[in-house]
Amino acid sequence: MEAEKYQIDLGNLMAYDPSHHFQPLPSSREELSRQCLEKGTELVQGVVNALFSLPSTEDLDGPIVRLPEPSTRLPREKHLPRPKPPTKWELFAKMKGIKNRKKDKRVFDERTGTWKRRYGYDRVNDDRDVPIIEAKMTDELGEDPFSKRKDEKKKRVDKQEKNRLQNLKQVFKAGDLPSHIQLAATALPITGTQKVIPKKASKEELEDVAGMAATATASGGKFDKKLPGEKPAKHTGKHRKFLPVVEGKGMGAQEKEQTEKILNKLMARSSHDILDVDRAVTMFNVKTEKQRKREKEVSLSSTSNKLKSNKKAFKRSSKKKE
Amino acid sequence: MLKIKTPKTLKAKRALDKRAPKLVENAKKTLILHGTKTSYVLNAVLAQIFHLKKGLAVKFSRKNENIRPFESSGETSLEFFSLKTDCSFFVFGSHSKKRPNNLILGRMYDHHIYDLVEVGVENFTPIESFKYDKKIAPRQGSKPFFAFIGENFESVDELKHLKEVLLDHFRGEIVENLNLTGVDRVFVCTAISSTTVSFKHCAIRLKKSGTSIPRIELIEVGPSMDLVVRRHRLPNEAVKKQAMKAAPMQPRKIKNVSRDEVKGKIGKIYMPDQQVGGLALSNNIKGLKRERREGKTKDKRDDQDLSKKMRTEESH
């Protein structure tokens, strides 16, 4: 009966009395505090009644009850874990219907008659344990079969690493990178959802910067010591090119052509000796048009003046009538 | 190519996994910090809130200049601290002429501010000024009860919000099983007026009543204070929707147990295949490990020395 008056959330051990209010607010603090505690005791008794009537199991430390789910909904701390997007292999395996089967970590090696690891150090069927590779007819001359095998292995490992990174990038885009993996550690937070991968400087950009640094001396880097393997700067800072002035086979003529072209352009703009008939006609037309306009304006302004004076006269007359 | 960075030690990996988003979350931690100026009262309030929440709280003791949670760009360093300490509650105390004894209670979602309530502290009574039998003092980390009294908690928006925030801040860990002997504390919050809430911390004393349900008695153990609501900011609707998402609950499947009317409960037992994977190899056993190279050469030299000596002795 009492319990119906309160809202009880047993999961949070909370009771709320929405009906209570102080009739006259007590004047002294002691009185107020006493009333609060009284009411509080009543509410907590309500929760305790519900709590102690739950089925309990005896334990060494005392009776233990199972609390129901909290009914007051409170927000989460972090987002729900998002499903990881499938890797390329997983997609492929699903398409082909390939099922993942567990394999034993230890395999019996028939050659030595012992148990060995499937992968890793001292593994079964290790290529490196084979000391002799028999020559085939297809073999190229001068190629070391051992180093070739080593290279191939390294390539496979590199490829796998590349694939792994690609898959991780996909996971990163989906926004649920495992907390223990960071991509390009400098700019990414441990958790949270920041989606900026820092851009790596391209080869050209690096070359530009290196060139600028190399020529940043008084002599333009002419007398600087070169590092072993350092190439000359690609962009020395010279961009204007001058063609040779002296007439030669091809280039000299080019220079002449270039200057002539510019000269012609200039001369054409300021040439007065030839009369441009079209231009003269339009100029004449514009002039006459302007004159006509001016005359019109003069006549308009005179008429508007008349109108104004008329108005004033009318007003004056209306006043007189009153 | 990008660099993949993984923790180098297992300890580091565990530490990172601990803070990752989970289906069933860890208990939320509280960050307690100061503004540029805090009064004597507020220092005590912050210290005692830290005391109440010990085990699930981090307290910073330095002054923080650029934390103003209600203003834009005033929350940057707060969010950074939250990320560093993995806290999703914060209690920020500051004291100014305009807002004396100011306490900002806030919650974070995904290390961004979720909501805020600003309260002024009045009539603060510290723990030390309450005299009571120390045997009944609440133990650290025990699950508290809550009693909210007053219609204003429902009718006034600010108080409704404050009620939720107070409940979230002080409820401690979410537990499934509760030991009934560990019931020892309660927070009594009373809405005195439409802006003021009296906040009291009491110990519970269980007394015999003759039935299985005990009669309880509340003894105030402090701290107690009046909280006057000033500003508050409700969560963004979109963020709220995200944060309120509950984990999909699936009842656990009970395997290999069936019931028979005659025989009763029947359990099946499977004998798993032999595990070859755990087989110890010769170099996993210390005694069978290959000899160290240094040891080998040293032994040989000793042998040679010995033989030399023998020879010299013979010659003598």
Boltz contact constraints between the chains, C-beta under 6 A:
constraints:
  - contact:
      token1: [A, 12]
      token2: [B, 171]
      max_distance: 6.0
  - contact:
      token1: [A, 13]
      token2: [B, 145]
      max_distance: 6.0
  - contact:
      token1: [A, 14]
      token2: [B, 146]
      max_distance: 6.0
  - contact:
      token1: [A, 15]
      token2: [B, 147]
      max_distance: 6.0
  - contact:
      token1: [A, 16]
      token2: [B, 148]
      max_distance: 6.0
  - contact:
      token1: [A, 17]
      token2: [B, 149]
      max_distance: 6.0
  - contact:
      token1: [A, 18]
      token2: [B, 151]
      max_distance: 6.0
  - contact:
      token1: [A, 18]
      token2: [B, 154]
      max_distance: 6.0
  - contact:
      token1: [A, 20]
      token2: [B, 149]
      max_distance: 6.0
  - contact:
      token1: [A, 20]
      token2: [B, 150]
      max_distance: 6.0
  - contact:
      token1: [A, 21]
      token2: [B, 151]
      max_distance: 6.0
  - contact:
      token1: [A, 36]
      token2: [B, 188]
      max_distance: 6.0
  - contact:
      token1: [A, 36]
      token2: [B, 190]
      max_distance: 6.0
  - contact:
      token1: [A, 37]
      token2: [B, 218]
      max_distance: 6.0
  - contact:
      token1: [A, 39]
      token2: [B, 149]
      max_distance: 6.0
  - contact:
      token1: [A, 40]
      token2: [B, 147]
      max_distance: 6.0
  - contact:
      token1: [A, 40]
      token2: [B, 188]
      max_distance: 6.0
  - contact:
      token1: [A, 40]
      token2: [B, 218]
      max_distance: 6.0
  - contact:
      token1: [A, 41]
      token2: [B, 218]
      max_distance: 6.0
  - contact:
      token1: [A, 43]
      token2: [B, 147]
      max_distance: 6.0
  - contact:
      token1: [A, 44]
      token2: [B, 145]
      max_distance: 6.0
  - contact:
      token1: [A, 44]
      token2: [B, 147]
      max_distance: 6.0
  - contact:
      token1: [A, 44]
      token2: [B, 186]
      max_distance: 6.0
  - contact:
      token1: [A, 44]
      token2: [B, 216]
      max_distance: 6.0
  - contact:
      token1: [A, 45]
      token2: [B, 216]
      max_distance: 6.0
  - contact:
      token1: [A, 47]
      token2: [B, 145]
      max_distance: 6.0
  - contact:
      token1: [A, 48]
      token2: [B, 216]
      max_distance: 6.0
  - contact:
      token1: [A, 49]
      token2: [B, 213]
      max_distance: 6.0
  - contact:
      token1: [A, 52]
      token2: [B, 213]
      max_distance: 6.0
  - contact:
      token1: [A, 61]
      token2: [B, 179]
      max_distance: 6.0
  - contact:
      token1: [A, 62]
      token2: [B, 179]
      max_distance: 6.0
  - contact:
      token1: [A, 62]
      token2: [B, 180]
      max_distance: 6.0
  - contact:
      token1: [A, 62]
      token2: [B, 181]
      max_distance: 6.0
  - contact:
      token1: [A, 63]
      token2: [B, 180]
      max_distance: 6.0
  - contact:
      token1: [A, 64]
      token2: [B, 177]
      max_distance: 6.0
  - contact:
      token1: [A, 64]
      token2: [B, 179]
      max_distance: 6.0
  - contact:
      token1: [A, 65]
      token2: [B, 178]
      max_distance: 6.0
  - contact:
      token1: [A, 66]
      token2: [B, 177]
      max_distance: 6.0
  - contact:
      token1: [A, 67]
      token2: [B, 178]
      max_distance: 6.0
  - contact:
      token1: [A, 74]
      token2: [B, 168]
      max_distance: 6.0
  - contact:
      token1: [A, 75]
      token2: [B, 109]
      max_distance: 6.0
  - contact:
      token1: [A, 75]
      token2: [B, 243]
      max_distance: 6.0
  - contact:
      token1: [A, 75]
      token2: [B, 244]
      max_distance: 6.0
  - contact:
      token1: [A, 76]
      token2: [B, 243]
      max_distance: 6.0
  - contact:
      token1: [A, 77]
      token2: [B, 25]
      max_distance: 6.0
  - contact:
      token1: [A, 77]
      token2: [B, 28]
      max_distance: 6.0
  - contact:
      token1: [A, 77]
      token2: [B, 88]
      max_distance: 6.0
  - contact:
      token1: [A, 78]
      token2: [B, 21]
      max_distance: 6.0
  - contact:
      token1: [A, 78]
      token2: [B, 110]
      max_distance: 6.0
  - contact:
      token1: [A, 79]
      token2: [B, 21]
      max_distance: 6.0
  - contact:
      token1: [A, 79]
      token2: [B, 110]
      max_distance: 6.0
  - contact:
      token1: [A, 80]
      token2: [B, 245]
      max_distance: 6.0
  - contact:
      token1: [A, 81]
      token2: [B, 21]
      max_distance: 6.0
  - contact:
      token1: [A, 104]
      token2: [B, 276]
      max_distance: 6.0
  - contact:
      token1: [A, 104]
      token2: [B, 277]
      max_distance: 6.0
  - contact:
      token1: [A, 105]
      token2: [B, 277]
      max_distance: 6.0
  - contact:
      token1: [A, 106]
      token2: [B, 276]
      max_distance: 6.0
  - contact:
      token1: [A, 106]
      token2: [B, 277]
      max_distance: 6.0
  - contact:
      token1: [A, 106]
      token2: [B, 279]
      max_distance: 6.0
  - contact:
      token1: [A, 115]
      token2: [B, 279]
      max_distance: 6.0
  - contact:
      token1: [A, 179]
      token2: [B, 16]
      max_distance: 6.0
  - contact:
      token1: [A, 179]
      token2: [B, 17]
      max_distance: 6.0
  - contact:
      token1: [A, 179]
      token2: [B, 20]
      max_distance: 6.0
  - contact:
      token1: [A, 180]
      token2: [B, 6]
      max_distance: 6.0
  - contact:
      token1: [A, 180]
      token2: [B, 7]
      max_distance: 6.0
  - contact:
      token1: [A, 180]
      token2: [B, 13]
      max_distance: 6.0
  - contact:
      token1: [A, 180]
      token2: [B, 16]
      max_distance: 6.0
  - contact:
      token1: [A, 181]
      token2: [B, 6]
      max_distance: 6.0
  - contact:
      token1: [A, 182]
      token2: [B, 5]
      max_distance: 6.0
  - contact:
      token1: [A, 183]
      token2: [B, 2]
      max_distance: 6.0
  - contact:
      token1: [A, 184]
      token2: [B, 2]
      max_distance: 6.0
  - contact:
      token1: [A, 184]
      token2: [B, 3]
      max_distance: 6.0
  - contact:
      token1: [A, 185]
      token2: [B, 5]
      max_distance: 6.0
  - contact:
      token1: [A, 192]
      token2: [B, 111]
      max_distance: 6.0
